[in-house]
C-alpha cells in the first residue's frame, strides 16, 4: 500500500511540474483575475465577459516561438472579434443567425487543412459563436469590448510568461517524451510476458496491451513533433542560441537515437521469445527492461524538476547475458536458441546504456565528447512548413477532400441542431452547439470516442456540481472551486478528455450560478446534460450517414507510404555501407523521422479502424498482422543503422540480398498503388538460398529483413481479395 501511495504522490508531483498543468494554471490565472476584480466592483457580468475572452484565447494558444505566438494570436484575435460582433448583430434574426452559424461551422472546420495550430484557432472562433448566444448584457459594444479585452489580456500573460522562460515548454516536452519512453518500455515488458506465457494469452488482454503500445507510439511521435516545432524553430530564429537551448537540442537528438535503439528490440519476433525461454535468460531480459524504465523515469523526473540526474546507470548488469552468449558459442547451441537474437539484444541494451549516459551528462552539463555528432544537423529540414495561403483552402473545396466533407458535416450538424432547437423551442442551443463543435471529428472513430467520453464526463461533472451546491453556496468558496476546476479542466483535456470535461462542467455551471445570483441549479445541470445528449445523437447520425469518412479507406495509402519510407531509409543505410559517396547524418535522420511518423500515423489509423462497423474480422486480423510485420521491418532496418556504426565487411552475398530486398519492396509498393508501369520482378530468391550464408550479425539482420518483406508481400497479395481493400483502392485512385 505504501508503494502505491508513493507512486501516486510521485505521479502527482510530476504532473504539477508538467506542461499541461502549467497551461491550466496560465488559463486559470487569465480567467479568474477578471472575475475577482469584477466581484470587488460588484460587476460580475463584466468579469465573466472578460474571462470568456481569456478562455477562448487560451484554447487557441499553442506553444511556439514568440514570433509565431504573436502572429497566431494577432490573426486569431481578428477572427474572434468578427465572430462575436457579427453573431450579436444577427442573433435577433432567426434565419440569418442560423445561416451565419452554419457558415462559421463550415469555414472554421476547413482550418484542419492548415495543421493543429490553425485547428485550435478555428475551434476557439466557434466557441466565440457559442458565447455570443449567451451574453446577458444587451449592449453589443460592451459585450464585444470586454470580451476582446479578455483576449488581449490573455495574450499579454502568455507572451510575458514566454519571455521569462522561453525554453520551459520545450524542457517540459522533452521530460514528457522521456516519460512516454519509460511507459513504453514497461508496456514492452508486459507484451513480452503475455506473449511468452506458457498458456495462450487471453485475446482481450493481449489486444489491450498491443493497443496501448500503438497509442504510446503515437504519443511519443506527437511529443517529438512538438519538440521539433518549439525547440528547433526557437534555435533557428535565435540570433544567439543560449547554452541551455543548445544543451536541450543535444538532449533531444540523443533521445531520438535512444528511441530508435529501443524499438529495435523486435518484441514481435517469435525467435526472441524462443531464444530467451530456452536460454533461461527470460528473467534477465525482464530485469533489464525494468532497469531501463527506472533510468528513463529518473531522467524525466530530473529534467522536469530542474535537478541533476542522480539515477545510477550501471551497464555491468549485462555481464550475465554476455557470459551466456560466450558459453553457447563454446558449446553446442541448444535447440530453440538463435544466438544472433541474443547478440542483438545485448547490443541494443549496451547501446541504450551508452545513450542514457550521454543524456545524463548533457542534463548535468558535463558532456563534451562527440558533441558534433548531434550539432551538425540542418535543423530547418526537421521542422514543418505550414502553407496558410487561400490557394490551399480553395484546392480542398471538393468532395475528394476529407476535410471538405468534414466541414460539410459540421455545418449540416449545426444547422440541424439549430432547426431542431427552434422547432422544439429548446432554449439551450448554445450547449448543443458547443458539444457538436467539440466532439464531431473528421473520422467516425474519433467522433465515437470523444462523444462517449464527453457524455461520461458531463454526467460526472453534473453530479459533483450538484453535491457542491448542496453543501455550500458561499460565493467565495464557489469561486475557489471554480478556480480549481478551471486548472483541472485545461490541464486534463489534452491528456484525459473525460476528466477534463468533468472539470469543465463543474466550473461552467458554477459560473452560471454566480452570474445568475443563485439561479435554478437543477435547470443549469439539466441544460448541460440535455444539450450534450442531443448533440451526441446528432453528431453520431451525421458522422455515420452524411458523407462519412471511413478510416479503413486510407489504410492502403498509409501502408504504401510507410513502405516507401522504409525503402528510402534502407537504401540510404545500405548506400553508406556500399559506396564511398555517403548520405549525411541529416539525410539519414530525416528518413528515420519519416519512418517513425509514418508508423505513428498507420498505428493510430488502425486504432480508429477497429471501432468502425461493417468490417470483416478476417480483414481486421490480416491488416493487424501486416501492420505488425511492417513495424518489425522498421525495427530491423533501424538495427542495421546500429550495426553500420561498426566496421563491416559487406560480402557479395550481402549485396545480392540488399538488391533483392529493394526489389521486393518496390513490388509491394507497386501492388498497393496499382502502378501498371512498374514491372513485378522475380521474387524467387528464397531462404534456402542462404543455407551456406556466412552470417555476421549484420548479415543475419539482412536475412531477417528479406524473410519479413516476403511475408509482407504475401499479405498484400492476400489483401487484394478483400472487398474492403478493393473499395479503398478505388477511393485512393
Secondary structure, DSSP 8 states (H G I E B T S, - for coil): -HHHHHHHHHHHHHHHTSHHHHHHHHHHHHHHHHHHHHHHTT-HHHHHHHHHHHHHHHHT-----HHHHHHHHHHHHHHHHHHHHHHHHHTTSHHHHHHHHHHHHHHHHGGGGG-HHHHHHHHHHHHHHHHHHT-----HHHHHHHHHHHHHHHHHHHHHHHHH-TTHHHHHHHHHHHHHHHHHHHHHHHHHHHHT-SS---HHHHHHHHHHHHHHHHHHHHHHHHHIIIIIHHHHH-SS--HHHHHHHHHHHHHHHHHHHHHTT-TT-HHHHHHHHHTT-HHHHHHHHHHHHHHHHHHHHHHHTT--------GGGGHHHHHHHHHHHHS---TT--HHHHHHHHHHHHHHHHHHHHHHHHHTT---TTTHHHH---GGGGS------HHHHHHT-STT-HHHHHHHHHHHHHHHHHHHHHHTT-S-HHHHHHHHHHH--SSHHHHHHHHHHHHHHHHHHHHHHHHHHHH---HHHHHHHHHHHHHHHHHHTTT-HHHHHHHHHHHHHHHHHHHTTS--HHHHHHHHHHHHHHHHHHHHHHHHHSS---GGGGHHHHHHHHHHHHHHHHHHHHHHHH-SS---HHHHHHHHHHHHHHHHHHHHHHHHHHT-SS--HHHHHHHHHHHHHHHHHHHHHHHHHHHHTS-----HHHHHHHHHHHHHHHHHHHHHHT-TTS--------GGGGTT----HHHHHHHHHHHHHHHHHHHHHHHTTSHHHHHHHHHH-
